[in-house]
């Protein structure tokens, strides 16, 4: 068998590129390291789609990340532990809400600072929270409302007034 020198070199080059791609993909897919900063907790009734490592943002700017998510056994609320950049000192009347980046985007915690002079200390808790809006529930409500709207029109007979009794002769329109 006569083999050219180019074939083994090309095969080795393809293997090196594939290995480099795997290393790159593994590095990007691994769980991000938790940032250093002070810790806060927030309690939510629903955190649909939020996960460890998700962003924490103020006015769209990342100021921290979600460090841990667990359930409180007594109340069944989700307890979310946040690590916040020490340069961002939040007022005690801050609102935390679970928000989506878009219809198909990931979830993050949006913080809306209040106007209180006092600040939340390290290890403190954000008292004002707003849970995630479930896209499934919202879509279900829209569909249910549209079905009710359609059934109201068909029950009234389309354009006929709702006050007309079923055996009464139709009144000609007034001129």
Buried (B, 14 or more C-beta within 10 A) or exposed (E): EEEEEEEEEEEEEEEEEEEEEEEEEEEEEEEEEBBEBBBBBBBBEBBBBBEBBBBBBBEEEEBBBBBEBEEEEEEEBBBBBBBBBEEBEBEBBBBBBBBBEEEEEEBBBBBBBEEEEEEBEEEBBBEEBBBBBEEEEEEEEEEEEEEEEEEEEEEEEEEEEEEEEEEEEEEEEEE
